Structures are given as structure tokens and as C-alpha cells.
Amino acid sequence: QMIIEGLKAFLKDSPDIEVVGSTSDPKKALEMIKNLKPMVAVIDLYMPDVSGIEIIKGLKNSEVKTLIFTGLLEKEDVQEAFFSGVNGFVTKGKGFDIADAIKTVSKGNFFFDQAIVPYLISSVQSSNQLNSKSYSKILSNRERDIANLIGNGKSCQEISNLLGLHIASVYTYRNRLLKKTGAKNHAELLRKIINKEC
């Protein structure tokens, strides 16, 4: 919530930008965006329970442009967001870019700050591989690591501590594993891991 309020305060000084809504509840975000229909939706990549990528995919067929604003970056997440149709990335700590980013993507252009460029290059180099396979069924190395730890009975907090990841990142990976394996809940995911289906 503090980040949201800070961002809103920063954008108040931009005469060309009007903040029409905000929420700290990721479960309400997609519905709110669809109802308010802003030109640009600024979305955090890592949130508990709901991934920013899921929101981007939910807006793919709308006219709303999407801009990721995050302080955490994982190569696989940048790739998936890129291929899911995101219009731009801004990393936290570079607030001076956010207003320019919003204006840029609102015009239908892409905006990627310098911290993202190496990931985008990797995304382009990997595009043939990603398009030649069912990417939704491919587990990344990080996802396999987390699947193994879940199979060993580790909690999300323990996985966060062991891998040095933010807890929100672990939730995102867990939700992605649920989706990719077709598991309906954490218990079914655990059964699939134990049965070596992952």
C-alpha cells in the first residue's frame, strides 16, 4: 500500500496523467481494471496469490495497455510477461521513468528500462524454442527447484529462505506450477511431484 500511495503522489505532478483507481488486493485488480478501463494499467509482477502475468493475460484482448512496475526480476518471468503481451517494464527505484513509461505505452509503443534489456535479448533468442514447444507445460530450472523443495515438504517461507527469493516470488512460482501441471490445489500438486509427474 505504501508503494501505491508513493506512486500516486509522484504521478500527481504529471499534468498529463490521471490516476483513476488503485487497489492493494491483487484478486480485485483484474475486475477493477476491466470496469474502469484505464488507458494504462500499472501492475506489480509479484503479488501473493495472483501473478501480475495472470492479470496481463486477462487483459490481452482489451484496449488497456499494461506496464509492469517491479523491484524483482527473474529471467523466466520477464520472458513470460513479454510473450503474454505486456507493453512495458519499469524497475522500482527508477521512479523518474514511470511517468514517461505510462505516456509511452499509452500511445501504443513499448517501454523497457535499461535493467530489462538483457532479459529481452534473451527472450528474443529463446523465442524459437518457446514457440516450438508448449511453453505452458515447460518447467524452468527454478520451477523444478521449487517443485523438488515442495516435494520435500518445505513451506513457501522455507523455500524463500533457502533460495533467497522474496516470498511473493515463491507464491508466483507455486501458482505457475499449479497451472502448468494442471493441479487444482497444493495437495494435488504435491501428489504430482511425489509421483514424478513434474
C-alpha positions in Angstrom: 0.0 0.0 0.0 2.9 2.4 0.8 4.3 1.8 -2.7 0.9 2.5 -4.3 0.4 5.7 -2.3 4.0 6.8 -3.2 3.4 6.2 -6.9 0.1 8.1 -6.8 1.8 11.0 -5.1 4.6 11.0 -7.7 2.2 10.9 -10.6 0.2 13.9 -9.2 3.0 16.1 -10.5 2.4 14.8 -14.1 -0.4 17.0 -15.6 -1.0 14.5 -18.5 -1.7 11.6 -16.2 -4.8 11.0 -14.1 -4.9 8.1 -11.6 -8.5 6.7 -11.9 -8.1 3.8 -9.4 -5.8 1.6 -7.4 -6.0 -1.5 -5.2 -3.7 -3.4 -2.9 -5.8 -6.5 -3.3 -4.5 -8.4 -6.4 -7.6 -10.6 -6.5 -9.7 -7.5 -7.3 -7.2 -5.9 -9.7 -8.4 -7.5 -12.9 -12.1 -6.8 -12.3 -11.3 -3.2 -11.3 -9.2 -2.6 -14.5 -11.9 -4.1 -16.7 -14.5 -1.8 -15.0 -12.5 1.4 -15.0 -11.0 0.8 -18.5 -7.8 3.0 -18.0 -5.5 3.6 -20.9 -2.7 2.1 -18.9 -2.7 -0.4 -16.0 0.5 -0.3 -13.8 0.9 -3.8 -12.4 3.4 -5.4 -9.9 4.9 -8.6 -11.3 5.0 -10.4 -7.9 1.9 -10.5 -5.7 0.6 -13.0 -3.2 -1.9 -15.5 -4.7 -2.2 -13.7 -8.1 0.6 -13.2 -10.5 0.9 -10.0 -12.4 1.3 -12.2 -15.5 -2.2 -13.6 -15.0 -3.6 -10.0 -15.0 -1.7 -9.2 -18.2 -3.1 -12.3 -19.8 -6.6 -11.4 -18.6 -6.3 -8.0 -20.3 -4.7 -9.3 -23.6 -7.9 -8.8 -25.6 -8.8 -5.5 -24.2 -7.6 -2.0 -25.2 -5.9 -1.5 -21.8 -2.1 -1.2 -22.1 -0.1 -3.0 -19.4 3.1 -1.7 -17.7 5.0 -3.9 -15.2 6.4 -1.9 -12.2 8.5 -4.2 -10.1 11.7 -4.4 -8.0 12.2 -8.1 -8.5 13.2 -9.7 -11.8 13.6 -13.3 -12.8 14.5 -14.2 -16.4 11.6 -16.6 -16.8 9.1 -14.1 -15.6 10.3 -11.4 -17.9 10.1 -13.9 -20.8 6.6 -15.0 -19.9 5.3 -11.4 -19.4 6.9 -10.4 -22.7 5.2 -13.2 -24.6 1.9 -12.6 -22.7 1.6 -9.2 -24.3 3.0 -6.7 -21.7 3.7 -3.2 -23.1 6.5 -2.2 -20.9 8.7 -2.7 -17.8 9.9 -0.3 -15.2 12.0 -1.4 -12.2 11.3 0.1 -8.8 13.9 2.6 -7.7 13.7 4.3 -11.1 10.5 6.3 -10.3 11.7 9.1 -12.6 10.9 6.8 -15.6 7.4 5.8 -14.6 5.6 8.9 -16.0 7.5 8.6 -19.3 6.7 4.9 -19.4 3.0 5.4 -18.9 2.9 8.1 -21.6 4.9 5.9 -24.0 2.8 2.8 -23.6 -0.5 4.8 -23.7 0.4 5.7 -27.3 0.8 2.0 -28.3 4.6 2.0 -28.0 6.9 -0.2 -25.9 8.9 1.0 -22.9 11.7 -1.0 -21.3 14.2 0.5 -19.0 17.8 -0.5 -19.2 17.7 -3.2 -16.5 15.3 -5.2 -18.7 17.3 -5.1 -21.9 19.4 -8.2 -21.2 16.3 -10.2 -20.4 14.6 -9.1 -23.6 17.6 -10.1 -25.7 17.5 -13.5 -24.1 13.7 -13.6 -24.7 14.2 -12.9 -28.4 17.0 -15.5 -28.6 14.7 -18.1 -26.9 11.6 -17.3 -29.0 12.1 -20.1 -31.5 12.3 -22.6 -28.7 9.4 -21.1 -26.8 7.2 -21.1 -29.9 8.2 -24.6 -31.0 7.0 -26.2 -27.7 4.0 -25.8 -25.5 5.6 -23.3 -23.2 2.8 -23.6 -20.6 4.0 -27.2 -20.0 7.7 -26.5 -19.7 9.2 -26.1 -16.2 12.1 -23.8 -15.8 15.1 -24.8 -13.7 13.8 -22.5 -10.9 10.4 -24.1 -11.1 11.9 -27.6 -10.9 14.0 -26.5 -7.8 10.8 -25.2 -6.1 8.9 -28.4 -7.1 11.6 -30.5 -5.5 11.5 -28.5 -2.3 7.7 -28.7 -2.2 8.1 -32.5 -2.6 10.5 -32.5 0.3 7.8 -30.8 2.5 9.2 -27.3 2.5 6.8 -24.4 3.1 6.8 -21.3 0.9 8.6 -19.4 3.7 11.3 -22.1 3.9 11.7 -22.1 0.2 12.0 -18.3 0.2 14.8 -18.5 2.8 16.6 -21.4 1.1 16.7 -19.9 -2.3 17.0 -16.3 -1.3 13.8 -15.4 -3.1 11.1 -12.9 -2.0 8.1 -14.8 -0.6 5.9 -13.2 -3.3 8.1 -14.8 -5.9 7.7 -18.2 -4.3 3.9 -17.8 -4.4 4.2 -16.9 -8.1 6.2 -19.9 -8.9 3.9 -22.2 -6.9 0.9 -20.8 -8.8 2.7 -21.3 -12.1 3.4 -24.9 -11.1 -0.3 -25.4 -10.3 -1.2 -24.1 -13.8 1.4 -26.0 -15.7 0.8 -29.3 -14.0 -3.0 -29.0 -14.1 -3.1 -29.4 -10.3 -6.3 -27.9 -8.7 -4.6 -27.2 -5.3 -1.4 -27.5 -3.3 -2.2 -31.1 -2.2 -2.7 -32.3 -5.8 0.5 -30.5 -6.8 2.3 -32.3 -4.0 0.9 -35.7 -5.2 2.0 -35.0 -8.8 5.6 -34.1 -7.6 5.8 -37.2 -5.4 4.6 -39.3 -8.4 7.3 -37.8 -10.5 4.9 -36.2 -12.9 6.8 -32.9 -12.8 
